[in-house]
Amino acid sequence: MPKQCFGKSHVPLSPAVRAGDFVYVSGQVPVGSDGLVVKGGIAEQAEQVLQNVKAALALAGCTMDDVVKTTVWLEDARDFGAFNTVYAKHFPNDPPARTTVESRLMIDIKIEIEAVAYRPV
Protein backbone atom coordinates (compact mmCIF):
# COMPACT_ATOMS: atom_id res chain seq x y z
CA MET A 1 0.00 0.00 0.00
CA PRO A 2 1.48 3.39 -0.96
CA LYS A 3 1.70 6.18 1.57
CA GLN A 4 -1.26 8.54 1.83
CA CYS A 5 -0.85 12.16 2.97
CA PHE A 6 -3.56 14.07 4.84
CA GLY A 7 -4.07 17.80 5.31
CA LYS A 8 -2.16 20.86 4.17
CA SER A 9 0.41 23.01 5.91
CA HIS A 10 2.01 26.40 5.21
CA VAL A 11 5.41 24.67 5.46
CA PRO A 12 6.63 21.67 3.41
CA LEU A 13 5.13 18.83 5.46
CA SER A 14 1.94 16.79 5.76
CA PRO A 15 0.12 16.98 9.09
CA ALA A 16 -0.50 13.22 8.91
CA VAL A 17 0.75 10.40 6.68
CA ARG A 18 -0.56 6.83 6.56
CA ALA A 19 1.95 4.11 5.71
CA GLY A 20 0.21 0.75 5.89
CA ASP A 21 -1.46 0.38 9.28
CA PHE A 22 0.52 3.24 10.85
CA VAL A 23 -0.28 6.95 10.85
CA TYR A 24 2.53 9.40 11.51
CA VAL A 25 1.57 12.84 12.82
CA SER A 26 4.05 15.65 12.23
CA GLY A 27 5.19 17.68 15.21
CA GLN A 28 2.29 19.82 16.38
CA VAL A 29 2.79 23.21 17.96
CA PRO A 30 0.50 25.40 20.11
CA VAL A 31 -1.07 27.35 17.26
CA GLY A 32 -4.81 27.94 17.31
CA SER A 33 -7.20 28.04 14.37
CA ASP A 34 -6.33 31.74 13.93
CA GLY A 35 -2.73 30.76 13.12
CA LEU A 36 -1.35 32.39 16.25
CA VAL A 37 0.53 30.83 19.16
CA VAL A 38 -1.90 30.49 22.07
CA LYS A 39 -1.29 32.76 25.02
CA GLY A 40 -0.50 31.30 28.41
CA GLY A 41 1.90 28.89 29.97
CA ILE A 42 2.70 25.24 29.50
CA ALA A 43 -0.81 24.05 30.45
CA GLU A 44 -2.52 26.17 27.79
CA GLN A 45 0.08 25.38 25.16
CA ALA A 46 0.06 21.64 25.91
CA GLU A 47 -3.74 21.58 25.67
CA GLN A 48 -3.64 23.29 22.25
CA VAL A 49 -0.90 20.97 20.98
CA LEU A 50 -2.85 17.87 22.04
CA GLN A 51 -5.98 19.24 20.37
CA ASN A 52 -3.90 19.74 17.22
CA VAL A 53 -2.61 16.15 17.45
CA LYS A 54 -6.20 14.95 17.79
CA ALA A 55 -7.24 16.98 14.71
CA ALA A 56 -4.33 15.65 12.63
CA LEU A 57 -5.20 12.07 13.64
CA ALA A 58 -8.81 12.64 12.62
CA LEU A 59 -7.67 13.56 9.10
CA ALA A 60 -6.44 9.97 8.78
CA GLY A 61 -9.45 8.39 10.52
CA CYS A 62 -7.68 7.86 13.86
CA THR A 63 -8.30 8.89 17.45
CA MET A 64 -6.10 9.42 20.46
CA ASP A 65 -6.88 5.80 21.44
CA ASP A 66 -4.92 4.68 18.36
CA VAL A 67 -1.70 6.45 19.42
CA VAL A 68 1.10 4.01 20.25
CA LYS A 69 4.05 6.43 20.58
CA THR A 70 4.61 10.13 21.15
CA THR A 71 7.70 12.27 21.22
CA VAL A 72 7.52 15.48 23.25
CA TRP A 73 9.88 18.43 23.20
CA LEU A 74 9.66 20.81 26.14
CA GLU A 75 11.42 24.17 26.00
CA ASP A 76 11.95 23.99 29.78
CA ALA A 77 12.27 20.73 31.74
CA ARG A 78 10.76 22.48 34.77
CA ASP A 79 7.41 22.35 32.91
CA PHE A 80 7.44 18.52 33.01
CA GLY A 81 5.00 18.15 35.93
CA ALA A 82 2.44 20.64 34.60
CA PHE A 83 2.72 19.10 31.14
CA ASN A 84 2.10 15.61 32.55
CA THR A 85 -1.12 16.81 34.21
CA VAL A 86 -2.52 17.96 30.85
CA TYR A 87 -1.16 14.97 28.93
CA ALA A 88 -2.74 12.47 31.34
CA LYS A 89 -6.21 13.89 30.61
CA HIS A 90 -5.80 13.05 26.93
CA PHE A 91 -4.50 9.52 27.57
CA PRO A 92 -6.42 8.39 30.69
CA ASN A 93 -6.15 4.65 29.94
CA ASP A 94 -3.22 2.71 28.51
CA PRO A 95 -1.11 5.74 27.54
CA PRO A 96 1.24 5.35 24.59
CA ALA A 97 4.98 4.89 24.84
CA ARG A 98 6.60 8.31 25.11
CA THR A 99 9.92 10.09 24.88
CA THR A 100 10.20 13.56 26.44
CA VAL A 101 13.22 15.80 26.02
CA GLU A 102 14.18 19.38 26.74
CA SER A 103 15.08 21.27 23.60
CA ARG A 104 15.28 24.70 22.08
CA LEU A 105 12.34 24.87 19.66
CA MET A 106 12.07 26.43 16.21
CA ILE A 107 9.73 29.25 17.25
CA ASP A 108 9.01 30.91 20.61
CA ILE A 109 6.86 28.13 22.07
CA LYS A 110 7.00 25.89 25.12
CA ILE A 111 6.13 22.50 23.58
CA GLU A 112 5.91 20.37 20.44
CA ILE A 113 4.50 16.84 20.12
CA GLU A 114 4.59 14.25 17.33
CA ALA A 115 2.66 10.99 17.39
CA VAL A 116 2.49 7.57 15.78
CA ALA A 117 -0.86 5.78 15.64
CA TYR A 118 -1.72 2.22 14.69
CA ARG A 119 -5.05 1.59 12.99
CA PRO A 120 -5.37 -1.30 10.52
CA VAL A 121 -7.02 -0.37 7.23
Residue frames as a rotation matrix with the C-alpha (Angstrom) as fourth column:
MET 1
0.586 0.811 0.000 0.00
0.811 -0.586 0.000 0.00
0.000 0.000 -1.000 0.00
PRO 2
-0.245 -0.686 0.685 1.48
0.605 -0.660 -0.444 3.39
0.757 0.306 0.577 -0.96
LYS 3
-0.732 -0.037 -0.680 1.70
0.614 -0.470 -0.634 6.18
-0.296 -0.882 0.367 1.57
GLN 4
0.108 0.826 0.554 -1.26
0.785 -0.413 0.462 8.54
0.610 0.385 -0.693 1.83
CYS 5
-0.884 -0.459 -0.090 -0.85
0.433 -0.729 -0.530 12.16
0.178 -0.508 0.843 2.97
PHE 6
0.183 0.972 -0.146 -3.56
0.940 -0.130 0.315 14.07
0.288 -0.195 -0.938 4.84
GLY 7
0.684 0.236 -0.690 -4.07
0.537 -0.803 0.258 17.80
-0.493 -0.548 -0.676 5.31
LYS 8
0.439 -0.516 0.735 -2.16
0.529 -0.514 -0.676 20.86
0.727 0.685 0.048 4.17
SER 9
0.409 -0.402 -0.819 0.41
0.762 -0.343 0.549 23.01
-0.502 -0.849 0.166 5.91
HIS 10
0.985 -0.094 -0.143 2.01
-0.146 -0.897 -0.417 26.40
-0.089 0.431 -0.898 5.21
VAL 11
0.021 -0.999 0.035 5.41
-0.884 -0.003 0.467 24.67
-0.466 -0.041 -0.884 5.46
PRO 12
-0.038 -0.050 -0.998 6.63
-0.833 0.553 0.004 21.67
0.551 0.832 -0.063 3.41
LEU 13
-0.971 -0.161 0.178 5.13
-0.232 0.821 -0.521 18.83
-0.062 -0.547 -0.835 5.46
SER 14
-0.209 0.931 -0.300 1.94
-0.104 0.284 0.953 16.79
0.972 0.230 0.038 5.76
PRO 15
-0.045 0.249 0.967 0.12
-0.960 -0.278 0.027 16.98
0.276 -0.928 0.252 9.09
ALA 16
0.179 0.126 0.976 -0.50
-0.520 0.854 -0.015 13.22
-0.835 -0.505 0.218 8.91
VAL 17
-0.191 -0.280 -0.941 0.75
-0.938 0.333 0.092 10.40
0.288 0.900 -0.327 6.68
ARG 18
0.651 0.386 0.654 -0.56
-0.527 0.850 0.023 6.83
-0.547 -0.359 0.756 6.56
ALA 19
-0.274 -0.702 -0.657 1.95
-0.900 0.429 -0.083 4.11
0.340 0.568 -0.749 5.71
GLY 20
-0.648 0.160 -0.745 0.21
0.146 0.986 0.085 0.75
0.748 -0.054 -0.662 5.89
ASP 21
0.273 0.783 -0.558 -1.46
0.716 0.222 0.662 0.38
0.643 -0.580 -0.500 9.28
PHE 22
-0.204 -0.442 -0.874 0.52
0.909 -0.416 -0.002 3.24
-0.363 -0.795 0.487 10.85
VAL 23
0.669 0.352 0.655 -0.28
0.532 -0.842 -0.091 6.95
0.519 0.409 -0.750 10.85
TYR 24
-0.317 -0.856 -0.408 2.53
0.948 -0.287 -0.134 9.40
-0.003 -0.430 0.903 11.51
VAL 25
0.808 0.585 0.064 1.57
0.576 -0.809 0.118 12.84
0.121 -0.058 -0.991 12.82
SER 26
-0.041 -0.824 0.565 4.05
0.490 -0.509 -0.708 15.65
0.871 0.248 0.425 12.23
GLY 27
-0.679 -0.305 -0.667 5.19
0.734 -0.279 -0.619 17.68
0.003 -0.911 0.413 15.21
GLN 28
0.290 0.859 0.423 2.29
0.683 -0.495 0.537 19.82
0.670 0.133 -0.730 16.38
VAL 29
-0.827 -0.562 -0.016 2.79
0.455 -0.653 -0.606 23.21
0.330 -0.508 0.796 17.96
PRO 30
-0.363 0.713 -0.600 0.50
0.779 -0.120 -0.615 25.40
-0.511 -0.690 -0.512 20.11
VAL 31
-0.979 0.110 -0.172 -1.07
-0.190 -0.801 0.568 27.35
-0.075 0.589 0.805 17.26
GLY 32
-0.325 0.939 0.109 -4.81
0.077 0.141 -0.987 27.94
-0.942 -0.313 -0.118 17.31
SER 33
0.152 0.505 0.850 -7.20
0.885 0.313 -0.344 28.04
-0.439 0.805 -0.400 14.37
ASP 34
0.942 0.165 -0.294 -6.33
0.068 -0.947 -0.313 31.74
-0.330 0.275 -0.903 13.93
GLY 35
0.652 -0.745 0.138 -2.73
0.412 0.196 -0.890 30.76
0.636 0.637 0.435 13.12
LEU 36
0.216 -0.553 0.805 -1.35
-0.625 -0.712 -0.321 32.39
0.751 -0.434 -0.499 16.25
VAL 37
-0.617 -0.470 -0.632 0.53
0.254 0.641 -0.724 30.83
0.745 -0.607 -0.276 19.16
VAL 38
0.484 0.852 -0.200 -1.90
0.445 -0.043 0.895 30.49
0.753 -0.522 -0.399 22.07
LYS 39
-0.047 -0.429 0.902 -1.29
-0.598 -0.711 -0.370 32.76
0.800 -0.557 -0.223 25.02
GLY 40
0.847 0.352 0.398 -0.50
-0.517 0.372 0.771 31.30
0.124 -0.859 0.497 28.41
GLY 41
-0.030 -0.878 0.478 1.90
-0.920 0.211 0.331 28.89
-0.391 -0.430 -0.814 29.97
ILE 42
-0.886 -0.440 -0.148 2.70
-0.463 0.822 0.332 25.24
-0.024 0.363 -0.931 29.50
ALA 43
-0.547 0.735 0.400 -0.81
0.253 0.601 -0.759 24.05
-0.798 -0.313 -0.514 30.45
GLU 44
0.408 0.735 -0.542 -2.52
-0.304 -0.450 -0.840 26.17
-0.861 0.507 0.039 27.79
GLN 45
-0.048 -0.504 -0.862 0.08
-0.991 -0.086 0.105 25.38
-0.127 0.859 -0.495 25.16
ALA 46
-0.924 -0.267 0.274 0.06
-0.261 0.964 0.056 21.64
-0.279 -0.020 -0.960 25.91
GLU 47
-0.139 0.955 0.260 -3.74
0.173 0.282 -0.944 21.58
-0.975 -0.086 -0.204 25.67
GLN 48
0.489 0.310 -0.816 -3.64
-0.658 -0.483 -0.578 23.29
-0.573 0.819 -0.032 22.25
VAL 49
-0.482 -0.740 -0.469 -0.90
-0.875 0.382 0.298 20.97
-0.041 0.554 -0.831 20.98
LEU 50
-0.851 0.178 0.493 -2.85
0.043 0.961 -0.273 17.87
-0.523 -0.211 -0.826 22.04
GLN 51
0.276 0.952 -0.133 -5.98
-0.027 -0.130 -0.991 19.24
-0.961 0.277 -0.010 20.37
ASN 52
0.262 -0.270 -0.926 -3.90
-0.926 -0.340 -0.163 19.74
-0.270 0.901 -0.339 17.22
VAL 53
-0.848 -0.520 0.104 -2.61
-0.492 0.844 0.212 16.15
-0.198 0.129 -0.972 17.45
LYS 54
-0.382 0.804 0.456 -6.20
0.221 0.559 -0.799 14.95
-0.897 -0.204 -0.391 17.79
ALA 55
0.513 0.588 -0.626 -7.24
-0.413 -0.470 -0.780 16.98
-0.753 0.659 0.002 14.71
ALA 56
-0.206 -0.668 -0.715 -4.33
-0.976 0.086 0.200 15.65
-0.072 0.739 -0.670 12.63
LEU 57
-0.878 -0.063 0.474 -5.20
-0.134 0.984 -0.118 12.07
-0.459 -0.167 -0.873 13.64
ALA 58
0.038 0.993 0.110 -8.81
0.053 0.108 -0.993 12.64
-0.998 0.043 -0.048 12.62
LEU 59
0.157 -0.049 -0.986 -7.67
-0.904 -0.409 -0.123 13.56
-0.397 0.911 -0.109 9.10
ALA 60
-0.612 -0.498 -0.615 -6.44
-0.695 0.709 0.118 9.97
0.377 0.500 -0.780 8.78
GLY 61
0.277 0.852 -0.444 -9.45
-0.421 0.523 0.741 8.39
0.864 -0.018 0.504 10.52
CYS 62
-0.309 -0.473 -0.825 -7.68
0.565 0.607 -0.559 7.86
0.765 -0.639 0.079 13.86
THR 63
0.795 0.479 0.373 -8.30
-0.064 -0.546 0.835 8.89
0.603 -0.688 -0.403 17.45
MET 64
0.115 -0.747 0.655 -6.10
-0.931 -0.311 -0.192 9.42
0.347 -0.587 -0.731 20.46
ASP 65
0.587 0.170 0.792 -6.88
-0.555 0.796 0.240 5.80
-0.590 -0.580 0.562 21.44
ASP 66
0.973 -0.209 0.099 -4.92
0.213 0.639 -0.740 4.68
0.091 0.741 0.666 18.36
VAL 67
0.526 -0.819 0.228 -1.70
-0.679 -0.566 -0.467 6.45
0.512 0.090 -0.854 19.42
VAL 68
0.861 -0.288 -0.419 1.10
0.399 0.893 0.207 4.01
0.315 -0.345 0.884 20.25
LYS 69
-0.063 -0.944 -0.323 4.05
0.989 -0.104 0.110 6.43
-0.137 -0.312 0.940 20.58
THR 70
0.942 0.223 0.250 4.61
0.264 -0.954 -0.142 10.13
0.207 0.200 -0.958 21.15
THR 71
-0.226 -0.966 -0.129 7.70
0.946 -0.186 -0.265 12.27
0.232 -0.182 0.956 21.22
VAL 72
0.846 0.528 -0.078 7.52
0.519 -0.779 0.352 15.48
0.125 -0.338 -0.933 23.25
TRP 73
-0.343 -0.901 0.266 9.88
0.738 -0.433 -0.518 18.43
0.582 0.019 0.813 23.20
LEU 74
0.739 0.479 -0.474 9.66
0.673 -0.569 0.473 20.81
-0.043 -0.668 -0.743 26.14
GLU 75
0.457 -0.558 0.693 11.42
0.073 -0.753 -0.654 24.17
0.887 0.349 -0.303 26.00
ASP 76
-0.256 -0.485 0.836 11.95
-0.817 -0.354 -0.455 23.99
0.517 -0.800 -0.305 29.78
ALA 77
-0.519 -0.019 -0.854 12.27
0.158 0.980 -0.118 20.73
0.840 -0.196 -0.506 31.74
ARG 78
-0.987 0.159 -0.020 10.76
-0.017 -0.228 -0.973 22.48
-0.160 -0.960 0.228 34.77
ASP 79
-0.331 0.913 -0.240 7.41
-0.943 -0.325 0.064 22.35
-0.020 0.248 0.969 32.91
PHE 80
-0.806 -0.084 -0.586 7.44
-0.257 0.941 0.219 18.52
0.533 0.327 -0.780 33.01
GLY 81
-0.866 0.478 -0.148 5.00
0.379 0.431 -0.819 18.15
-0.328 -0.765 -0.554 35.93
ALA 82
-0.269 0.791 -0.550 2.44
-0.397 -0.611 -0.685 20.64
-0.878 0.034 0.478 34.60
PHE 83
-0.424 0.055 -0.904 2.72
-0.893 0.144 0.427 19.10
0.154 0.988 -0.012 31.14
ASN 84
-0.957 0.006 -0.290 2.10
0.030 0.997 -0.076 15.61
0.288 -0.081 -0.954 32.55
THR 85
-0.619 0.777 -0.110 -1.12
0.087 -0.072 -0.994 16.81
-0.780 -0.625 -0.023 34.21
VAL 86
0.016 0.609 -0.793 -2.52
-0.825 -0.440 -0.354 17.96
-0.565 0.660 0.495 30.85
TYR 87
-0.548 -0.336 -0.766 -1.16
-0.767 0.568 0.300 14.97
0.334 0.751 -0.569 28.93
ALA 88
-0.980 0.146 0.134 -2.74
0.054 0.846 -0.530 12.47
-0.191 -0.512 -0.837 31.34
LYS 89
-0.214 0.960 -0.179 -6.21
-0.317 -0.242 -0.917 13.89
-0.924 -0.139 0.357 30.61
HIS 90
0.181 0.241 -0.953 -5.80
-0.973 -0.096 -0.209 13.05
-0.142 0.966 0.217 26.93
PHE 91
-0.188 -0.287 -0.939 -4.50
-0.414 0.890 -0.189 9.52
0.891 0.353 -0.286 27.57
PRO 92
0.136 0.307 0.942 -6.42
-0.981 -0.092 0.172 8.39
0.140 -0.947 0.289 30.69
ASN 93
0.694 0.138 0.707 -6.15
-0.312 0.942 0.123 4.65
-0.649 -0.306 0.697 29.94
ASP 94
0.467 -0.560 0.684 -3.22
0.694 0.712 0.108 2.71
-0.548 0.424 0.721 28.51
PRO 95
0.700 -0.226 -0.678 -1.11
-0.389 -0.916 -0.097 5.74
-0.599 0.332 -0.729 27.54
PRO 96
0.924 -0.367 -0.105 1.24
0.051 0.391 -0.919 5.35
0.379 0.844 0.380 24.59
ALA 97
0.225 -0.944 -0.240 4.98
0.955 0.166 0.245 4.89
-0.192 -0.284 0.939 24.84
ARG 98
0.964 0.153 0.217 6.60
0.190 -0.968 -0.161 8.31
0.185 0.197 -0.963 25.11
THR 99
-0.144 -0.982 -0.124 9.92
0.979 -0.122 -0.165 10.09
0.147 -0.145 0.979 24.88
THR 100
0.922 0.382 0.063 10.20
0.364 -0.911 0.193 13.56
0.131 -0.155 -0.979 26.44
VAL 101
-0.096 -0.995 -0.033 13.22
0.992 -0.093 -0.090 15.80
0.087 -0.041 0.995 26.02
GLU 102
0.517 0.111 -0.849 14.18
0.296 -0.953 0.056 19.38
-0.803 -0.280 -0.526 26.74
SER 103
-0.243 -0.562 0.791 15.08
0.946 0.042 0.320 21.27
-0.213 0.826 0.522 23.60
ARG 104
-0.576 0.077 -0.814 15.28
-0.179 -0.983 0.033 24.70
-0.797 0.165 0.580 22.08
LEU 105
0.094 0.731 0.675 12.34
0.678 0.450 -0.581 24.87
-0.729 0.513 -0.454 19.66
MET 106
-0.413 -0.326 0.850 12.07
0.909 -0.204 0.363 26.43
0.055 0.923 0.381 16.21
ILE 107
-0.104 0.423 0.900 9.73
0.128 -0.892 0.434 29.25
0.986 0.161 0.038 17.25
ASP 108
-0.807 -0.220 0.548 9.01
-0.443 -0.388 -0.808 30.91
0.391 -0.895 0.216 20.61
ILE 109
0.384 0.903 -0.195 6.86
-0.553 0.394 0.734 28.13
0.739 -0.174 0.651 22.07
LYS 110
-0.002 -0.329 0.944 7.00
-0.985 0.163 0.055 25.89
-0.172 -0.930 -0.325 25.12
ILE 111
-0.186 0.067 0.980 6.13
-0.221 0.969 -0.108 22.50
-0.957 -0.237 -0.166 23.58
GLU 112
-0.110 0.219 -0.970 5.91
-0.983 0.121 0.139 20.37
0.148 0.968 0.202 20.44
ILE 113
-0.154 0.131 0.979 4.50
-0.404 0.896 -0.183 16.84
-0.902 -0.424 -0.085 20.12
GLU 114
-0.364 0.115 -0.924 4.59
-0.870 0.312 0.381 14.25
0.333 0.943 -0.014 17.33
ALA 115
0.019 0.480 0.877 2.66
-0.679 0.650 -0.341 10.99
-0.734 -0.589 0.338 17.39
VAL 116
-0.804 -0.125 -0.581 2.49
-0.506 0.657 0.559 7.57
0.312 0.744 -0.591 15.78
ALA 117
-0.007 0.876 0.482 -0.86
-0.852 0.248 -0.462 5.78
-0.524 -0.413 0.745 15.64
TYR 118
-0.980 -0.200 0.010 -1.72
-0.172 0.867 0.467 2.22
-0.103 0.456 -0.884 14.69
ARG 119
-0.034 0.996 0.079 -5.05
-0.505 0.051 -0.862 1.59
-0.862 -0.069 0.501 12.99
PRO 120
-0.697 -0.235 0.677 -5.37
0.343 0.720 0.603 -1.30
-0.629 0.653 -0.422 10.52
VAL 121
-0.635 0.437 -0.637 -7.02
-0.727 -0.615 0.304 -0.37
-0.259 0.656 0.709 7.23
